[in-house]
């Protein structure tokens, strides 16, 4: 039975009305986010499989300096998406999300080329369980996670910078440190972004602005999952022979 009256929600910045209609709307809002995220993951997986299974595509990319384009293009796209988001229409934001997912799929093709299918499947399952557990906790907890936002953001910047540097250094020790910290950061961001997505609906209700913010939330959660998956591969992934 839904609570009646008003109740405080961490991260919302204000009290929210509680009731059957509101709770139903919130569920639809969150399901829409997970649906867009799931579709983005499917797009990335399809593109990655096509690229990895077609030598005429992956050899010119990963066997030449074009590999740097594949590596850095997703980061450039995220920055572009973030800066242009406010000026985008709802349909434009959704199109950008799936375009980014396709671009990310090209980069992820390298995972299929390097690691065995069994270890990829195992790591994906571990990442999925971790992601879903933390997202559920972020949705249900009454703790205010906003106070961890600056800490997680600084951790994210540190992980990105260290990862870029290690592309050139190729240090195993640095990669281990980055992977450990990265797993912690993206696990925390999963809960934090989930609570923020919930707060967006509390603040804007069933409006077009809330729908646009849901696309941004889908992108954030998508990135958390993909990065968590890639970082976990450094612990559980088994490389192909030869």
ABEGO torsion letter per residue (X at the ends): XBBBEBBBBBGAGBBBBBEAAAAAAAAAAAAAAAAAAAAAAAAAAAAAAAAAABAAAAAAAAABAAAAAAAAAAAAAAAAAAAAAAABBAAAAAAAAAAAAAAAAAAAAAAAAABBAAAAAAAAAAAAAAAAAAAAAAAABABBAAAAAAAAAAAAAAAAAAAAAAAAAGBAAAAAAAAAAAAAAAAAAAAAAAAAAAAAAAAAEBBAAAAAAAAAAAAAAAAAAAAAAAAAAAAABBBBBX
